[in-house]
Amino acid sequence: MHLTLFKSPGLLIVVIIFSSSIAKAQLMKENDGLTAKEESIVTIAAFTANGNQKNLSNSLYEGLNAGLTISEIKEVMVQLYAYAGFPRSLNALNTFMTVLRDRKQYGINDAPGKAPSPLPMHKTKLELGTEVQTKLVGAPVKGEVFEFSPAIDQFLKEHLFWDIFGRDNLDFKTREIATISALACVGGVENQLRSHFNVGMYNGLTKGQLNHLVSIIQKKVGQKEGDEANAVLQKILNPGGAITNTTEKKYTGTTEMAEAIFPKGEKITNNHFSGNAWLETLVADDNIYHTQVGNVTFEPGARTNWHFHPGGQILLAIGGTGYYQEKGSDKKILRKGDVVKCPPNVAHWHGASADKEFIQIAITPPDKGSTVWLEPVSDKDYNSILKTP
């Protein structure tokens, strides 16, 4: 059972205005990341497309907790049969049904959301689908493949663009987030992925949001798939330029190289953490060394509960930016290279900063007793004034 249940788109007049505030606003817009709901759509679409039901289940919990409705998630899965096939969509829908049943057993009744409006039929489906396709892309779509196979052109317009994209319970921007995420995980569809990156931008996705999307694929779905999608995206954003690595946990308007040294490990599913964290056990306790060593990765904003160790603990900061605080003391900021000695039996917490992930090595001697877990860290404590170590 997933304890994340409880965590918590004439005359041409061009006006150029030289204004620092407008330029700043435009820069901020280009650097905006995806919302929490949109982040969840990325992983839901990706795991629907690649068939990873276990990770899809986790993403569904996160998406529902982030505020996605049942209708929105179902619509993503239904749309993706056109890109990943009926079997993958049907499997995803079955997984979604299981998640909803599990949540209902815990008293969680998720919002049903908006049902699509009935599709008007004042013209033929081919005419209506052509209108939707032209509106989505910004111009009539033609090509040799459609001349070679008029049937595929008809099916695309009548079914994909009218029967699916014509439904109004998801907007075009959201549908492109789902489509791009799925195509990034299908493989061998670079031309289609390139096309949908451009369609996404036409329908309101900013450069920053697309970089963020790619970084989510890299970090949460697969490095190979994310890197390949990033290569396609950077050719569009920086034609003729170098490819920028966008790997990061949460896009914040800057791109950062991944700092991981050890494997990320498995997602922690107990209730001793707020937000998402991952653990890779490097050294397990045994009769010779009596030491536990683990690599812990916190997403931005994630942290432990208050807790203490009877035998103390040593933390080595190896990536990102984090926080550490002992009961009754000021919060400290941790950066790569910092070392913290957590005294025995002293309550403390540690985790990531609000806008950067944090990676640490935790060295714990368990021979004097196991970790004692206490209450979650309040927002007041988490947001308290920083002190350098």
N, C-alpha and C positions, 0 to 999 in steps of 0.2 A: 504494500500500500504506500502511496506517495504522500509523504508528510507535507509536501509543498501545498497540499490542500489548505493548510492553515497559515501559511506565510502571507505568514502573510503571503485639380486637367482646365480709275481713280486718281486719289490725292493722297500723297504720303507726306506727312509733316514730321520732321525729326527735331526734337528739342533736346539739347544737351545741357544739363544743369550741373555745374561744378559745386558740389556740396559735400563736405566731409561727412556730414551726418547721413546723407543718402548713400554715399559710397560705403560707409560703415554698415548701414542696414543691408545693403546688397551683399556685402561680404559675409555678414552673419547668415543671411538667407542661404548663400551658396554652401556655407559650412554647417548648416543645420543637419542633424542626424535624424534618423527615423524615430518615431514614437515607440513606446513600449508595445503597443498593439501591433504596429507595423513590423517591429522586430520579430514578434511571435509569428506573424504571417510568413516571414522569410523562412523560418525553420519548419513550420508546419508544411509549407509548400515543398521545401527541399526534401524532407523525410517522406512526404507522400510520393514524390517523384522517384526517390531511390529505394523505397520499400522498407526502410528501417522502422519497423513498428515500435520497437522499444523506445527509441529516441523520439519518435512521433508522439508517443503517449506522454512523455515528459513535456514536450513542447505544447501539447494540448492543455495540460494543467497550467503551464505558465501563461498561455494565451488567454484562457478563461479567467485566470486570476488578474491578468492585465486589463480585462474588460471586453474582450472579444465576445460577441454573441454567438449563440448556436447557429443562427442563420448565416452569419458571416463566415464561420469556419466551414460549414457544409457547402457554401457556395464556392469557396476556394477549392475544396476537394472535388466537387462536381466539375468545375471548369478545367481542372488539371487532367481529367481523362482525355481531353483533346491533345494534351502535350505528353502525358506519360502513359496513357492507355487505360482501358477499363479496369484491368486487374488491380493496378496500383490504387486507383481511386476507390474501388470497392473495398479493398483491404483497409484503406485509410478510414473509410466511413464506418466499417465494423469496429476498428480501434476506437474511434470517436464515440460510438455507442457505448462501448465498455467503460470509457472514462466517465461519461455522463452518468452511467448507472452507479459507478463507484462514488462519485461526488454526491449523488443523491442519497446514498446510504449514510453519508456524513452530514446530512441536512443541508447540503448546498444545492439550491435550485438556481441554475444558471439562466441568465436572461435569454429568452427565445430570439429576440431581435426582430428585424423587419423582414416580412415575406416579400418576394418580388411582385410587382404589380403585373396584372395580366398584360401580355404583349398585344398591342393593337395590330390589326390585320387589314388596314386600309389600302395596302398595296401588296404585291407579291412578296414572298419571303426573300427572293433574289434581289428585288428592288430595295427592300428595307435593310437587308444585310449589307448591300453595297453602300447605303447611306451611313450605317454604323461604322463600317470599315473605313470609309473616307473621313469621317469625323474623328475616329481614333488615330489614324495615321497622318491626317492633314492634307491628303491629296489622293486622287484615284490610284489604285494599285494595279499595275500591269507587269507582265514579265513573260519571258519565253516559256517558262514551265507551265503557266496558265494557258498559253496558246497550244502547247504540246498536249496538255491534259485539261480540257475545259471542265471535265467533271470535278476535279479537285478545286478549281476556282469556284464552281457552283456550291460545292459542299462547304467550303470555307465561308462563303458569304451567307448562305442560307442557315447553316447550322452554327458554326463557331461564332460568327459575328452577329447574327440575329438571335438565334435561340439561346445563346450563352451570354455574349457581351451586351446584348440588348436588355438583359435583366437588370433592374435598377437597384437591387439590394447591395451591390458593390459598385463603386465608381471606377472609372478607367484607370486612375492612378493606382488604386489598390489592386486591381486586376493585373496591372503590369508588374507590381511588386511580386505577386504570386507567380506570374509567368516567367519573369527573369530568374527567380529563385529556383524554379523547377528546371528550366533549361540549363542552368549552371550545373545541375546534378545529373542530367541525362547523358551528356557526353556526345561528342561528334556532331554538335549542332551549332558551331561557331557562327555561321552566317545568320541563323535565326536569332541567336543570342545578341549579336551585334545589332540586328534590326530592332529587337525589343528594348535594348538600352536606349536607342534613339527615340523609339515610340514613348518610352517611359519619360524621357526628358520633355518631349512634346506635350505630355499630359501632366507635367508639374513636378516630376522628380528632379531635385537639384543634384549638382555634382557631389555635394557633400553626402546627400542621402544615398546616392548610388555607391560611393566609396564605403559608406557605412554598411550597406547591404552586402557588398563583397566581403567586408571584414567579418561579418557574421557567418557567412559561408565558410571562410577560412578557419575561424575559431570554433564554431559549433558543429559544422557538418563535415568538412574535410579540407585539409590544407591543399591537396592536389586540385580538387574541384574549385576551391576559392582562388588559387593562384591562376588557374586557366581562365576563369571568369574575369579576374583582375587584368590579365594580359589583354583580353578583348576590350575591356572598359577603358584602359589607359590609352589604347590606340585611338579610341574615339575622343577622349578628353585631351590627350597630348599627342596629336599626330606627329610622328617623326621624332618624338622625345623618348626619354628613358621611362621605363615602367616603374611606377612607385609602388612599394609594398604598403598595403593599407591594413595589414593585420593589426587588430586591436579588439578589445572587448566591447567598447562602446565608442562610437565616433564622436569626437568632441571638436571637430573643426581643424584638427591637425592629424597628420599621419605619422605613425610610429612603427618602427621595426619591432617584430616580435622579440621578446626578451627571454623566452622560455629556455631553460637549460636542460631540465629533466622532463619526462613525460607529464602531461597534465593529469592523467589518472582518471578516476571515476568520480562522478558527481556525488557529493555528500547529500544523503537523503534523510539524515536525522533532524531533530528539532533543536539542535544546539547552535544553529547559525541563522542569521537573517540575511536573505539574499542567496545567491548561488555561489557555491565554492566547490572545488575539486581537490581530491587527495590522491597522491601517488606515494605508496609506502616504499621507501628506499631501503630501510633496515627494520626488520621485525625483531621484537624482543625475543631473546633466547637465553639459554643457561650460561653463556659465555660472556656476552657483552651487556646484557641487561639494559638495553637502550632501544628506544624507538626513534626512527628518523623518517620524517615525511615531508614531501613537497606539497604545499598547499597553494592553490591559486584562487584568489577572490575576485569576483567581478566588481565593477565600480559600485560602491555603496554597501557591499556585503561585509559582514563582520561576525565574529563569534558572539555568543552570549558571555556574560560575566562568568568566570570560572577560576579555579586555582588548581595547582599541581602539588601534591604532598612532597614530591621530590624536586620541585622547581622545573624550569624549562629554559632553553636557549633558542632564540629566534635569530635567523640570518636572513636579512632582506636581500633578495637576489633580482628583483625586477619590479618596475612600477612604483607606485607611491601608496604608502599605507599609514595607519595610525596605531598607536599603542597607548593604553592608559591603565594605571593601577587605581584601585579604590582610594579616594582621598587625595589623588595627585592630578596634575594637569595632563591633558592629552598631548602626546608627542607625535611628530611626523617622522615616518620612516622612509628612507630612500635606499636604493641599491647600494650595498656595502655596509649598511648599519647593522649592528649587533645589539641584541637586547637580552639581558639576563632577567628572567622572571623569577623572583624569589619564591621559595617554598611557601605554600599556604597563604599567598597574597592574591586576593581576587583581582583580576585584570581582564581586559579584552583586547583584541587586535583584529585588524581587517583592512579593507581597501579604502582609499579616499573616494570622495563622491564622484569624481570624473576620470579616475584612472584605475585600472586593475592593479592588484598587488600580488606578488609571488614571494613566498617565504619558505625557508627550511626550518622545521620545528624539530628540536632535539629534546626528547623527554625520557628521563629515567623512571620507569614504572615500578621499580622494586619497593618503593615506599607507599604505593597506593595509586589507584587510578585517578584520572582527572575528575574533579567534582564540578558539575555544571550547575550554574545558577540562572538568574532571570535574564531575559533579553536586554540588550543595551538600548536605553531610551534614545529618542531623537535628540533630546536636550544634551545628553552626554556625548552622543556622536557628533553633534554640531558645535560642541564647546570650543573655546579658544585654543588655538594650537600653540604648543611650545616645542622648540627644537630639542632633540635629545642631548 
